[in-house]
């Protein structure tokens, strides 16, 4: 069945197809598309939309080629007009067909400009500006917190405790529908084998806060949550893939970790929070947690008429009151801040720098494409002067000539527009596919019709304006003295040359900015490659398992993972295996520390560190060198002395210069709990990715964990391709417990790559744009020099007849290119310095104004520019003076 | 600009034209846009776009090799009618001729194993 608001074909592609399909096939073809889309969407709405876009992109040219000019359209203004317009079109087609390379250059430039700008703006709009489908997204806020005492910057995840949530819900007037939530993994089954599903747990009515009710059935109310009722809402995706879209499932039991829940609703397509597929009430009341244990996120709506600033002020007051009341017991409250930030902003702030840079770069590309089209058309108009002169002499009216040139430019611009549209559709599709791997990203790029329209208009305007300007020139010229012998330096060609040079200067400037940006990004990329990871990240496969607490107590969890690691280590392809609660570069779990012999308060910053539970062999598996002391051993078990290993940065931070081995600390902010004795110090691994310095990290032994931590990553070092191990991993897990399934399967290298993806996309796209810009600028330089040389053929002939050597002639011609190129590079460098600030957020250990990069880029550009100018100069220097003097 | 249906496309059947004709032949009475595309995609492993397909069908129809009739409209098609295509005797002849041409061209030819 289909659902109201169920998957629909991509809007813009459908619109475009309906507009371009020839009338005779409209009904059959559109019907076919609707029919097949429905079939495909039932399997995967995403793949179906991609298919639809591919179909439209692949059909555009064939559809448009079948248009027949309807005779009636031409007859409106009299028969002769219609016939002559058709004649103009035919003539334009013939002329462009004869000048295939010129036509291809114009159409290709326009297509790339339109395609690139539409793809990038679609990406920016879909991923960063408007990623969420919730109504009034600017009123939906999440509450961030900062703890300067713990060295914690503004964070939005696992950042608030139940007591803090209660204060927010109870004591603020600027927020309403305040809900707390958390995420985790659950096994879901209605019949058949259970499936591991990423789950959100809500304390409160999330559907009211988000502003979106389920598409099918209902949500759950705050009262139901508080009563602890077992109700569940699933995502549209899970409903389709797992339950075949069966609406009869509503009201039926759904087993979550083996416990029966009632399925009450299905969310609309694409409304997911962090890729969660199952929403259930929070299993335990948050009231039961201590004030210092922060593991929730908070979502809320701004109350009507309240601005974000007003909410901010109220949160400031609340934070001060809390600090005054609880600072004695919880010293981390000193100077803490609460901040309301829109949900969109909180999610896209890491993407924003890349988006800004890309949007800026692509605006340059569009501008450059227009400038290049202008240069091409100007160059071409000069070669048509004689043709136009002949036609004027034969009695063509000025209006008639203008119309013909207009038709020609329009035809070019339209062809470019069509090719650009096809490119945009295919590009957005490719981007959507590349990004669908990153499942935490909120948005999904869809073709931005407004941007496409804008780019089409810009290119159309450029084509018409510059197709027509030389035409006006030519017409005025010729009317003055039709068929006059072309002067070597007539005023018209001097003017045109000046205009062409201006455009080349503009192209050079734009290309310089893009090349500098690309150079800086590439420089950062090289720097990042050289960052020491602190361990050997290659050849390690990781996956995660969450054992249901309903069936596994603490001892059973320990036994399960011990067996799993042992069996994995026995595999012939595996050289070492271990388990850990997190691994670099993806550490997330932190704790406060109390170091023996230091006061709890008083220091500027309370000690805090990533805390990681690891099994025996963790350091060996990841190849983290042990600098002092020993690894965890088999006899570090529960009941024995609690031991810990520190990362080098943690040892330095908490114990200064002295040897940390043998010293003791406690975990948690309350100063209770067991003492841990440091038995070893390991090298600092890149636990926050390559672009941020490693945080202090404290490792404790999983075998000594009494809390029954039930979800762990398992790591296996292999000799060959780690991915080849995956089927065997699944078999080993199935043999231990057929109901458990592994998830988050990836290699450590892939984890690094995923973190670097926004930067890599920005670097790759800006690099591509810069290459395109370089090619355009060089072709512009070439054409302006060639044109100038041609215009001065006779002068060159005279000079050579008077004894000028080849090198002097070459110098004379190359010098034509120097002023616009130099002026362009200088202007471009100024532009690059201005662009340094937005670019800085994407750079690593390279300043936006880095003189080495900027200097190298501009020197290289100047050299290639001279090379481009050298070609026509060489040709000019080989002129036969006699023939040159007789030219024209 | 061009009336493609009137332009002679050379003496030989184009490759895509041939694929479409063969798909129509395979499908008998079941041939319409969706099934023809699926038939070609299933047998060649390449995706086929609707636009070129309908352009080709129009050409084949203009040459008298296939004929079409309006079919039923269903809700799943947004109420739009199908258009069914059938192979005509002239189409059978041209396919047979194409096959004979191919066979004559291949006859007596032994090519080395293609490099892998």
Interface residues (C-beta under 8 A of the other chain):
Chain A: X21 X22 X24 X25 X27 X28 X29 X30 X31 X32 X33 X34 X35 X36 X38 X54 X55 X57 X58 X59 X60 X61 X62 X63 X65 X66 X68 X69 X89 X90 X93
Chain B: X1 X2 X3 X4 X32 X33 X34 X37 X47 X49 X50 X51 X52 X54 X55 X58 X73 X74 X76 X77 X78 X80 X81 X82 X83
